[in-house]
Amino acid sequence: MQSFLEKAQELDALRYGDFTLKSGIKSNYFFDISKFFNASSLTILSKHYVDLILNNDLEFDCIFGPAYKGIPLAAAVGIEYYKETKNEISYVFDRKETKLHGEGGDFIGTLKDKKVLVIDDVLTAGTAIKGALDYLNNNDAKLIAALVAFDREEKDENGNSYRSNLNQEGVKVYSIAKFSDLNL
């Protein structure tokens, strides 16, 4: 199987320039996971996530995909995970706005009493993971771990990595690749 970083390079998923990230951090590069959003590339990416799950013996019964990019990632990973293991899992996605009609609510799916694996694209400051953790805590679910494709290895104002900050809060974070793997 093609390595994640080789595929990312082939897809031109890493762009250089002047960017302000969702976290507010200024950066001279942007990792665009949406470059993987076609059938063949998403299959390769989801296999890398599943390898991460299996190599770390993660036990869960639900995948949470933070809106928006986490939604197709979680679905693709869940399908690939089922193909590999035959383990049936559920999916939950958050909504950016509360739905007031139909089934209503802030989520699609159920979190209550679930052991949850969060699947997201990039770890910068941990904003999406912390948001997911709040959702899980408020809905009687347990976070097993968070998986990201790419860890930017950013540091806070005290020089601590955001990943280690999340680890200190009890959140296990695993990544397929990290910035230091780029060999720049």
Secondary structure, DSSP 4 states (H G I P E B T S, - for coil): ---HHHHHHHHT-EEEEEEE-TTS-EEEEEE-GGGG-SHHHHHHHHHHHHHHHHHTT---SEEEE-TTTHHHHHHHHHHHHHHHH----EEEEEEEEEE-STT-EEEES--TT-EEEEEEEEESSSHHHHHHHHHHHHTT-EEEEEEEEEE---B-TTS-BHHHHHHHTT--EEEEEEGGGG--
